[in-house]
């Protein structure tokens, strides 16, 4: 991947640079034409032709031009899922839910309904797909509802998404400030070479500006909590096509749910039920359980800038962010007709102030994630909100003083959670919040006392649920250039750390001396000895006699991990753990070129007598070939002692 071409600057373009359509077309009313097998919705800015039987959009006109033309498979928007097998909507029944002729041509909406086929290979659920078009809006709204009546059998859940293949004119991808750049052409994508030993998603470009660079769809994942929009633009026509996020309540897994957004061809995704990185995978519905969930509506947004606009792609991206924020201010929409969609008067509000009771001076309640979730009926017995996908989740960031306000919350009894940079662990309060329609639930001061048994002696990293502060934490997705066979940064580990990590507290710099991942075997180098990372430190004196100390380990991602932890050569794991830790969470973030997956942590308590004045060593040893671990944060807690800084 060629990072040198990534654009790290942007231009806040003036509003006058943007145009939705001609002056006459912006005032055009909404019309709907039923052609039998298709229906055409248009408003003078956009025009979409929707196939009734499956919900596909094969023609999407923006300012009179089909922006899907030349895309993969002819270009289209479509819905799909793999619950348990790959499937698309079929045999849908069409309903005109809002006729624009009844509202002076200001709004139109249609519904496409699919019943379960009753075939065992198909997901045991009903599907409703909605498309809505409003006057003066530069795009079309899409939404869906999944339903599982009580009489339906068990279904296991899986991935669930709206996907699209934009037209060949779109050649610039925008995810965030780092991944915002020109992309390979369709011709380049048709000339790819396979990469020996790599997953099928990895390819090598052989032509174009990225010739001999590696490409992978996982290069373009992001956390839903960090972004507002993503999409494509055209460097020749200065137009953009975007997914917006009017609300994040219907996405699974909380604010750090990481998912695919775009990849080459081009492809534009909205992963409403994604399960990547070990997050959001608990969506199974039991036989006899009645369940439904509404996803959206979300706006598929189109924009353009005038010819001659400076940095047009960045201007288009910034405008799309602005549009997404404008949609959020309108949420929940008052025009959506789905009966299960709860409008503003059926929702409540939650307010409070997070207070952190921890002696560490940097443990502040500023900019912390605070969220409330109704625990779902989990077939698997899962208790981690990062794995839940069946219910809605409501998350906000605290302000500088720890205050928070969560708007538009559905009625119910909620668990409450908090986590964030600088504070280890997670606050969990079960059944803590009751939300009533039309009411404000004022929680007052919400106190979080992070767990610890003694003062901090040393720490490595920052508790933020990612490995981004460590080596390659800012370019983990980048690969080498052929003939270098390293298609990802984690493959550089054997050369960069030939003797493993030997971290000296008070001397080493975790940005350079602590790798973002500890692997056991890297492609191209099979290890014969279990990798051992060492943390070396000097104590001014022995800890207080007769006390316990603890090693806190927060894990950003783990895959097939079996970990032994030793203090001065003594395994400190409880005997019940059979001398090693096997983390239950399988994130697989490393091979998917991520910087974190499903979070996990543990505190290993041991007699302080294992530590002594002078030299000490903590060892982290992986014992299962093929496994890897991305550490988030490590901390030694011990009473009555301190670290001596090396000379």
C-alpha distance (Angstrom), angle and dihedral (degrees) to the residues before:
residue distance angle dihedral
X1 . . .
X2 3.78 . .
X3 3.77 108.8 .
X4 3.77 93.6 173.4
X5 3.78 89.5 76.5
X6 3.81 93.9 51.1
X7 3.78 112.3 113.4
X8 3.78 113.4 -127.8
X9 3.81 97.5 176.1
X10 3.77 131.2 67.9
X11 3.76 139.0 -169.2
X12 3.75 120.7 -130.5
X13 3.76 93.3 -139.0
X14 3.77 119.1 -151.0
X15 3.77 116.9 -106.2
X16 3.79 90.5 -115.1
X17 3.81 90.1 67.0
X18 3.79 90.7 68.4
X19 3.75 128.2 80.7
X20 3.80 129.6 179.3
X21 3.75 94.9 -169.0
X22 3.77 142.9 -45.6
X23 3.79 117.6 -44.8
X24 3.77 91.1 -106.6
X25 3.80 95.9 46.8
X26 3.83 95.0 52.1
X27 3.77 88.9 64.5
X28 3.81 94.3 48.4
X29 3.77 116.7 117.4
X30 3.79 126.9 -123.2
X31 3.78 116.9 -91.0
X32 3.78 132.0 -176.5
X33 3.80 126.0 -160.3
X34 3.80 122.3 -167.9
X35 3.81 109.6 -150.0
X36 3.79 96.9 176.1
X37 3.79 103.0 -108.4
X38 3.81 93.5 29.1
X39 3.76 138.2 34.9
X40 3.81 125.2 -148.6
X41 3.81 120.9 -148.9
X42 3.81 120.6 -174.1
X43 3.79 140.6 162.7
X44 3.81 104.8 -179.4
X45 3.79 92.7 -90.7
X46 3.79 102.9 56.0
X47 3.77 133.0 16.3
X48 3.80 122.4 -167.1
X49 3.79 128.7 -172.0
X50 3.80 111.1 -153.8
X51 3.80 125.4 -165.4
X52 3.78 107.1 -133.6
X53 3.79 97.6 -150.3
X54 3.81 97.5 57.7
X55 3.81 109.6 9.4
X56 3.80 95.4 -115.1
X57 3.80 121.9 152.2
X58 3.80 107.8 -147.0
X59 3.80 97.9 165.4
X60 3.79 120.7 43.5
X61 3.78 111.9 172.7
X62 3.77 119.2 -164.9
X63 3.81 114.2 -177.2
X64 3.80 88.1 -13.0
X65 3.83 98.1 -52.5
X66 3.80 126.3 106.0
X67 3.80 102.7 -121.7
X68 3.82 91.6 -168.4
X69 3.80 93.8 61.0
X70 3.78 113.4 123.7
X71 3.79 94.7 13.0
X72 3.79 123.9 135.8
X73 3.81 111.4 -68.8
X74 3.79 87.4 10.7
X75 3.80 92.7 -57.6
X76 3.80 123.5 -77.0
X77 3.80 150.2 154.9
X78 3.79 114.1 -123.1
X79 3.82 144.4 159.3
X80 3.80 125.6 -122.4
X81 3.78 143.5 164.6
X82 3.78 140.5 179.7
X83 3.80 104.2 -145.5
X84 3.01 91.3 163.1
X85 3.83 99.6 -36.5
X86 3.79 130.3 24.7
X87 3.78 110.6 -85.6
X88 3.80 142.4 162.9
X89 3.78 129.9 -158.2
X90 3.81 112.8 -82.0
X91 3.79 139.6 171.1
X92 3.79 90.9 20.6
X93 3.78 122.6 -179.5
X94 3.80 113.5 -132.9
X95 3.82 124.1 -136.6
X96 3.79 128.3 177.3
X97 3.80 98.5 -142.1
X98 3.82 96.8 176.0
X99 3.80 120.6 25.3
X100 3.82 111.1 -156.0
X101 3.79 89.3 -146.3
X102 3.82 87.9 70.5
X103 3.81 96.0 56.1
X104 3.81 104.0 40.5
X105 3.80 91.1 -91.4
X106 3.80 95.4 -66.1
X107 3.81 99.3 122.0
X108 3.80 142.3 17.1
X109 3.79 131.6 -176.8
X110 3.79 134.9 179.5
X111 3.80 134.0 -171.8
X112 3.79 128.9 -151.6
X113 3.81 114.5 -163.7
X114 3.81 126.7 -163.0
X115 3.81 123.0 -173.0
X116 3.77 121.0 -151.3
X117 3.80 109.4 -88.5
X118 3.84 91.9 -132.7
X119 3.80 86.8 -126.7
X120 3.84 114.3 131.8
X121 3.80 92.9 -134.9
X122 3.81 91.6 58.8
X123 3.79 125.2 77.1
X124 3.80 110.2 -93.1
X125 3.79 96.1 -124.4
X126 3.77 142.1 96.4
X127 3.80 120.4 -122.0
X128 3.80 130.7 -149.9
X129 3.81 119.1 -171.4
X130 3.79 122.6 -168.0
X131 3.79 132.7 -166.2
X132 3.79 120.0 -171.7
X133 3.79 130.7 -175.5
X134 3.80 126.6 -167.7
X135 3.76 131.0 -166.0
X136 3.80 113.5 -97.3
X137 3.82 95.5 9.6
X138 3.79 116.9 126.9
X139 3.76 97.4 -138.2
X140 3.78 145.6 19.4
X141 3.80 128.3 -90.2
X142 3.80 120.7 -129.6
X143 3.79 130.4 -168.9
X144 3.78 139.9 161.4
X145 3.78 142.0 -166.5
X146 3.79 126.7 -151.1
X147 3.80 116.5 -156.6
X148 3.80 133.3 -171.3
X149 3.83 112.6 -172.8
X150 3.79 116.2 -151.2
X151 3.80 92.3 -110.0
X152 3.80 92.7 59.9
X153 3.82 120.3 98.3
X154 3.78 126.3 -113.4
X155 3.77 118.1 -66.2
X156 3.79 123.9 -169.5
X157 3.84 101.3 -144.4
X158 3.79 123.5 -141.7
X159 3.77 137.9 161.1
X160 3.80 119.3 -6.9
X161 3.77 124.1 178.8
X162 3.77 152.9 146.1
X163 3.80 109.8 -122.5
X164 3.76 136.2 -177.0
X165 3.78 142.2 -171.2
X166 3.82 105.2 -146.2
X167 3.79 119.2 -153.1
X168 3.79 126.2 -84.4
X169 3.81 92.2 -100.0
X170 3.83 90.7 72.9
X171 3.80 108.2 89.6
X172 3.83 105.4 146.4
X173 3.82 121.8 77.9
X174 3.82 123.1 -157.7
X175 3.81 121.0 -166.2
X176 3.81 104.0 138.2
X177 3.80 138.6 -32.3
X178 3.83 93.0 -70.9
X179 3.80 98.4 42.6
X180 3.76 99.9 47.5
X181 3.78 111.6 114.5
X182 3.76 152.8 106.1
X183 3.81 112.8 -64.1
X184 3.82 134.5 -149.7
X185 3.79 115.5 -79.6
X186 3.79 124.8 -115.1
X187 3.78 88.1 -103.3
X188 3.80 89.8 53.5
X189 3.79 90.7 49.4
X190 3.79 90.0 52.4
X191 3.80 90.6 54.4
X192 3.81 98.3 54.4
X193 3.79 125.0 137.2
X194 3.78 125.0 -142.0
X195 3.80 118.1 -113.7
X196 3.78 114.3 -129.3
X197 3.79 112.8 -123.0
X198 3.80 94.2 5.7
X199 3.81 127.3 114.7
X200 3.79 115.0 -90.9
X201 3.81 90.6 -105.2
X202 3.81 90.8 66.5
X203 3.80 118.4 85.3
X204 3.77 137.7 167.2
X205 3.77 120.1 -128.2
X206 3.81 113.3 -134.0
X207 3.81 100.7 -177.8
X208 3.78 139.6 37.1
X209 3.79 131.3 29.6
X210 3.82 91.2 -36.5
X211 3.80 97.5 48.5
X212 3.83 110.1 156.1
X213 3.79 92.5 10.7
X214 3.79 121.7 119.9
X215 3.77 122.5 -115.7
X216 3.82 129.6 -164.5
X217 3.78 133.3 167.8
X218 3.81 90.1 -131.4
X219 3.81 88.9 66.1
X220 3.80 86.1 80.5
X221 3.79 105.7 53.2
X222 3.80 123.3 121.6
X223 3.80 141.8 172.0
X224 3.79 113.6 -92.9
X225 3.80 90.4 -137.1
X226 3.81 91.5 60.4
X227 3.79 100.9 51.5
X228 3.80 140.3 58.2
X229 3.79 102.4 -171.5
X230 3.79 143.2 -4.0
X231 3.76 136.4 -171.8
X232 3.77 150.7 105.0
X233 3.76 138.9 -60.7
X234 3.79 136.8 -171.3
X235 3.79 121.9 -118.1
X236 3.81 91.1 -161.3
X237 3.81 99.4 46.7
X238 3.82 102.0 24.8
X239 3.80 93.5 -132.1
X240 3.80 128.7 132.3
X241 3.81 137.7 -152.0
X242 3.82 117.5 -160.5
X243 3.78 147.0 176.0
X244 3.81 111.2 -136.7
X245 3.81 130.2 -159.4
X246 3.82 109.9 -139.4
X247 3.80 87.0 167.9
X248 3.79 135.1 4.8
X249 3.81 94.7 -159.2
X250 3.80 95.6 100.5
X251 3.82 96.9 51.4
X252 3.82 116.1 98.0
X253 3.76 129.9 -120.6
X254 3.80 105.1 29.2
X255 3.81 131.1 -91.0
X256 3.81 95.7 -43.3
X257 3.80 93.7 54.1
X258 3.78 102.8 134.6
X259 3.79 119.9 -151.0
X260 3.75 147.7 160.8
X261 3.80 113.6 -87.7
X262 3.80 107.9 167.9
X263 3.75 139.7 -6.7
X264 3.76 137.3 177.7
X265 3.81 127.1 -69.3
X266 3.14 74.9 59.3
X267 3.82 109.9 -80.8
X268 3.81 128.7 174.6
X269 3.82 118.3 -165.6
X270 3.77 140.5 -172.7
X271 3.82 104.3 -166.9
X272 3.79 100.3 -161.2
X273 3.78 93.2 166.8
X274 3.78 104.7 22.0
X275 3.79 121.1 158.6
X276 3.81 102.2 -168.8
X277 3.82 121.9 133.3
X278 3.81 91.5 23.5
X279 3.80 92.4 -73.3
X280 3.81 129.4 121.9
X281 3.80 95.0 10.8
X282 3.82 99.2 125.0
X283 3.78 102.1 89.9
X284 3.79 102.6 117.0
X285 3.82 116.2 138.5
X286 3.80 121.0 -149.9
X287 3.77 125.7 -131.6
X288 3.79 106.8 -92.9
X289 3.82 93.1 25.3
X290 3.78 118.1 121.5
X291 3.80 112.6 -147.1
X292 3.78 140.7 157.9
X293 3.77 137.2 166.2
X294 3.80 133.6 -170.0
X295 3.81 118.6 -140.5
X296 3.78 115.2 -161.0
X297 2.92 146.6 -64.0
X298 3.80 93.0 -131.6
X299 3.78 127.3 171.0
X300 3.80 121.8 -117.2
X301 3.77 95.2 -151.4
X302 3.81 131.5 -156.8
X303 3.80 126.2 -166.9
X304 3.78 142.0 162.2
X305 3.79 140.1 -166.9
X306 3.76 130.0 -143.8
X307 3.78 120.2 -93.4
X308 3.78 110.2 -91.5
X309 3.81 95.1 32.1
X310 3.80 110.3 147.8
X311 3.82 114.5 -114.1
X312 3.82 91.1 -1.9
X313 3.81 96.6 -176.7
X314 3.79 92.4 54.2
X315 3.80 90.1 46.0
X316 3.80 90.7 52.2
X317 3.80 91.2 49.2
X318 3.79 92.8 49.1
X319 3.79 90.5 49.5
X320 3.82 90.2 51.1
X321 3.81 89.6 52.6
X322 3.80 89.2 50.5
X323 3.80 90.7 50.1
X324 3.81 92.1 49.6
X325 3.80 90.6 52.4
X326 3.81 89.6 48.9
X327 3.81 89.3 53.8
X328 3.81 90.0 50.6
X329 3.80 89.9 57.2
X330 3.81 89.0 56.1
X331 3.82 93.8 50.6
X332 2.97 125.7 151.4
X333 3.78 93.3 40.5
X334 3.78 115.5 -134.1
X335 3.82 94.0 -152.6
X336 3.83 102.5 59.6
X337 3.81 110.9 107.9
X338 3.83 103.1 -161.5
X339 3.86 103.9 123.6
X340 3.83 93.0 -141.5
X341 3.80 91.9 55.6
X342 3.80 109.1 98.5
X343 3.79 115.7 -140.4
X344 3.79 128.2 -151.9
X345 3.80 97.8 -82.5
X346 3.80 89.8 55.6
X347 3.80 94.2 55.3
X348 3.78 136.8 75.4
X349 3.79 140.3 -151.5
X350 3.81 133.2 -121.2
X351 3.80 124.8 -155.5
X352 3.77 134.2 176.8
X353 3.77 148.3 125.2
X354 3.79 122.9 -102.0
X355 3.80 114.1 -140.5
X356 3.79 121.9 -172.6
X357 3.78 117.2 -149.9
X358 3.80 102.8 -159.7
X359 3.82 129.0 124.7
X360 3.80 93.4 -136.2
X361 3.82 108.7 105.8
X362 3.81 94.1 -138.5
X363 3.81 94.8 53.0
X364 3.80 97.0 107.5
X365 3.79 130.4 159.9
X366 3.80 91.0 -133.4
X367 3.83 118.7 124.7
X368 3.80 94.2 -3.7
X369 3.78 123.7 154.4
X370 3.82 111.6 -113.8
X371 3.78 118.5 -175.5
X372 3.78 143.1 168.9
X373 3.81 125.4 -152.6
X374 3.79 133.8 175.1
X375 3.82 104.4 -132.1
X376 3.81 109.4 -116.9
X377 3.78 127.5 -134.2
X378 3.78 95.5 -92.4
X379 3.78 116.3 -156.8
X380 3.80 87.7 -164.3
X381 3.79 96.3 45.0
X382 3.80 92.1 -116.4
X383 3.80 115.9 172.0
X384 3.81 99.8 179.7
X385 3.81 115.5 101.2
X386 3.81 89.9 -151.1
X387 3.80 88.4 68.0
X388 3.80 97.7 44.7
X389 3.80 121.2 102.7
X390 3.83 106.4 156.0
X391 3.79 98.8 77.6
X392 3.79 134.2 47.4
X393 3.80 122.3 -96.4
X394 3.80 126.1 -152.1
X395 3.81 118.0 -160.3
X396 3.82 135.2 170.4
X397 3.80 137.4 166.7
X398 3.79 121.4 -113.0
X399 3.78 120.4 -119.7
X400 3.81 126.8 -120.8
X401 3.81 91.3 -73.8
X402 3.79 97.5 42.0
X403 3.80 96.5 -100.2
X404 3.79 118.9 145.5
X405 3.79 137.7 -177.1
X406 3.79 122.8 -168.8
X407 3.80 112.8 -162.7
X408 3.80 131.7 -161.2
X409 3.79 98.3 17.6
X410 3.79 120.2 171.7
X411 3.83 115.7 -119.3
X412 3.79 115.8 -93.9
X413 3.79 147.8 91.4
X414 3.80 111.1 -71.4
X415 3.76 141.8 -165.1
X416 3.78 112.4 -132.4
X417 3.81 126.2 -140.0
X418 3.78 137.6 -178.7
X419 3.79 134.4 -176.7
X420 3.76 138.4 146.3
X421 3.76 151.0 140.8
X422 3.78 115.5 -39.4
X423 3.81 98.9 17.6
X424 3.80 120.5 89.6
X425 3.78 120.6 -132.5
X426 3.78 129.4 -3.0
X427 3.78 138.4 -72.9
X428 3.80 112.8 -126.3
X429 3.80 123.5 -177.5
X430 3.79 113.8 174.3
X431 3.80 120.6 -144.7
X432 3.80 87.6 -4.8
X433 3.80 102.2 137.6
X434 3.81 129.6 51.6
X435 3.80 115.1 -168.4
X436 3.80 122.2 -162.0
X437 3.79 125.7 -168.9
X438 3.79 112.5 -98.9
X439 3.81 93.1 8.3
X440 3.80 136.1 105.1
X441 3.80 115.7 -131.9
X442 3.80 106.8 -150.7
X443 3.80 110.9 -161.5
X444 3.79 97.3 -180.0
X445 3.81 112.8 -159.9
X446 3.80 112.8 3.5
X447 3.81 107.6 -162.7
X448 3.78 122.0 -153.0
X449 3.79 117.4 -170.0
X450 3.81 106.8 -169.9
X451 3.78 113.8 -143.0
X452 3.80 119.4 -103.4
X453 3.82 136.0 139.6
X454 3.82 100.9 -156.1
X455 3.81 143.2 1.0
X456 3.79 119.8 -65.6
X457 3.79 114.3 -93.2
X458 3.81 96.3 179.0
X459 3.78 139.0 -18.0
X460 3.79 136.3 -161.9
X461 3.78 119.7 -153.1
X462 3.78 132.2 -7.9
X463 3.82 122.0 -73.9
X464 3.80 98.9 -117.9
X465 3.84 102.4 120.2
X466 3.80 92.1 -108.0
X467 3.80 137.9 85.8
X468 3.80 92.5 -135.6
X469 3.83 95.7 117.6
X470 3.82 92.0 61.9
X471 3.81 131.4 78.8
X472 3.83 109.7 -55.0
X473 3.77 89.9 9.4
X474 3.80 88.7 131.9
X475 3.82 100.7 41.3
X476 3.81 104.6 29.5
X477 3.81 92.7 133.2
X478 3.81 94.9 55.2
X479 3.80 120.2 107.7
X480 3.76 133.8 -163.5
X481 3.78 127.8 -101.0
X482 3.80 119.3 -100.7
X483 3.04 129.6 -73.7
X484 3.80 79.5 41.2
X485 3.82 99.9 86.0
X486 3.79 94.9 -156.5
X487 3.79 102.8 111.2
X488 3.83 92.4 175.5
X489 3.80 136.8 33.1
X490 3.80 95.2 -115.3
X491 3.81 87.3 68.5
X492 3.82 90.3 66.1
X493 3.80 91.4 68.3
X494 3.85 98.6 96.1
X495 3.80 91.8 53.7
X496 3.80 96.4 40.3
X497 3.81 95.3 43.8
X498 3.82 105.9 25.9
X499 3.81 90.3 161.6
X500 3.77 96.1 37.9
X501 3.79 122.7 -114.2
X502 3.79 117.3 -38.3
X503 3.77 104.3 179.4
X504 3.80 119.2 -170.3
X505 3.80 111.5 -158.4
X506 3.79 110.7 -128.9
X507 3.79 93.3 17.6
X508 3.79 109.9 48.5
X509 3.81 122.5 76.7
X510 3.78 113.0 -136.1
X511 3.80 90.7 -150.7
X512 3.80 89.1 65.1
X513 3.79 108.0 15.3
X514 3.82 102.3 45.8
X515 3.80 115.7 64.5
X516 3.79 118.4 -138.0
X517 3.80 90.3 -122.3
X518 3.79 135.9 30.7
X519 3.81 106.4 -149.7
X520 3.78 132.2 -173.4
X521 3.81 101.5 -145.9
X522 3.77 123.6 -2.0
X523 3.79 122.3 -151.8
X524 3.78 107.1 -87.3
X525 3.80 95.5 22.5
X526 3.79 121.0 65.0
X527 3.79 111.4 -164.1
X528 3.78 120.2 -140.6
X529 3.79 95.5 -168.2
X530 3.80 124.9 56.8
X531 3.82 108.1 -104.4
X532 3.79 113.0 -108.4
X533 3.78 122.7 -165.3
X534 3.81 115.0 -161.1
X535 3.78 129.3 -152.4
X536 3.79 110.5 -162.9
X537 3.79 123.3 -166.3
X538 3.81 141.9 158.1
X539 3.79 121.0 -134.2
X540 3.79 121.4 -151.1
X541 3.81 89.5 -140.6
X542 3.78 140.7 -13.3
X543 3.81 116.6 -77.3
X544 3.79 120.6 -99.7
X545 3.80 109.4 -63.8
X546 3.79 118.2 -107.0
X547 3.83 94.9 18.6
X548 3.76 135.6 114.0
X549 3.78 128.0 -118.9
X550 3.81 128.7 -163.7
X551 3.77 141.0 -149.5
X552 3.79 111.5 -147.1
X553 3.83 114.6 -157.2
X554 3.81 121.4 -172.3
X555 3.79 114.9 -169.4
X556 3.79 123.9 -152.7
X557 3.81 93.3 -171.2
X558 3.78 137.7 -8.4
X559 3.78 133.2 -175.0
X560 3.79 125.3 -175.3
X561 3.78 88.5 -21.4
X562 3.78 124.4 175.0
X563 3.79 107.2 173.8
X564 3.80 131.9 -171.8
X565 3.81 117.0 -162.9
X566 3.80 120.4 -162.6
X567 3.80 133.1 -176.9
X568 3.79 111.0 -157.3
X569 3.78 89.5 -20.6
X570 3.84 96.6 -48.1
X571 3.79 119.1 116.6
X572 3.81 105.0 -126.3
X573 3.79 98.1 -168.3
X574 3.80 116.0 114.8
X575 3.80 114.4 -100.6
X576 3.79 89.6 -116.6
X577 3.81 88.3 66.5
X578 3.83 90.8 62.5
X579 3.81 89.8 -120.7
X580 3.82 96.8 -64.1
X581 3.79 140.9 65.9
X582 3.78 121.5 -120.0
X583 3.79 107.2 -170.1
X584 3.81 112.5 -140.4
X585 3.79 93.7 -148.0
X586 3.80 115.4 87.5
X587 3.79 107.7 -164.5
X588 3.81 102.5 156.5
X589 3.80 89.3 -164.3
X590 3.80 94.9 148.5
X591 3.80 98.3 61.8
X592 3.82 88.4 41.7
X593 3.78 89.7 54.9
X594 3.78 95.7 -116.5
X595 3.79 132.5 139.5
X596 3.80 94.8 -138.3
X597 3.76 143.7 2.5
X598 3.79 132.0 176.9
X599 3.80 110.5 -3.9
X600 3.79 123.2 -126.2
X601 3.78 136.3 165.5
X602 3.79 142.5 180.0
X603 3.78 139.6 -175.0
X604 3.79 117.3 -139.5
X605 3.79 110.9 -157.1
X606 3.80 119.6 -159.9
X607 3.82 139.1 163.5
X608 3.79 111.3 -77.7
X609 3.79 87.6 -135.3
X610 3.84 87.9 80.9
X611 3.80 87.4 71.8
X612 3.79 123.1 68.0
X613 3.77 142.2 176.5
X614 3.78 113.0 -75.2
X615 3.81 126.3 14.3
X616 3.82 119.8 18.3
X617 3.79 134.7 169.3
X618 3.79 136.4 -157.7
X619 3.81 115.5 -163.9
X620 3.82 126.6 -158.6
X621 3.80 109.5 -165.1
X622 3.81 125.8 -175.8
X623 3.79 110.4 -150.9
X624 3.80 104.2 178.6
X625 3.82 117.3 79.0
X626 3.78 113.4 -129.9
X627 3.78 94.2 28.2
X628 3.78 129.0 114.7
X629 3.76 139.3 -176.3
X630 3.80 133.1 -156.5
X631 3.79 110.4 -155.9
X632 3.77 120.0 -145.5
X633 3.79 100.9 -174.5
X634 3.81 140.4 -18.2
X635 3.79 127.5 -161.2
X636 3.78 135.5 179.0
X637 3.79 114.3 -148.2
X638 3.79 118.1 -166.9
X639 3.82 135.0 149.3
X640 3.77 125.4 -121.8
X641 3.80 100.9 10.4
X642 3.79 143.2 82.9
X643 3.79 141.6 -166.4
X644 3.78 122.1 -92.4
X645 3.80 109.7 -140.0
X646 3.83 111.4 -125.6
X647 3.79 116.2 -111.9
